[in-house]
């Protein structure tokens, strides 16, 4: 499963997301990116691009976003 990271700059031009635990913002290679779990998808490993970093240190934030999406968003 892959959860897309969308450029905050591009996302800001297309839509304005409200601040939400579902869409945390991270920095990757000096650029702000927004986690977009609403577009979670299954992708073959060979279709993924170059590995550029890891969000392992922010694992709790990613898990909280997914938890919010799957278990609390429907309350």
Secondary structure, 3 states (H helix, E strand, C coil): CEEEEEEHHHHHHHCCCCCCHHHCEEEECCEEEEEEEEEEECCCHHHCCCCCCCCHHHHHHHHHHHHHHHHHCCC
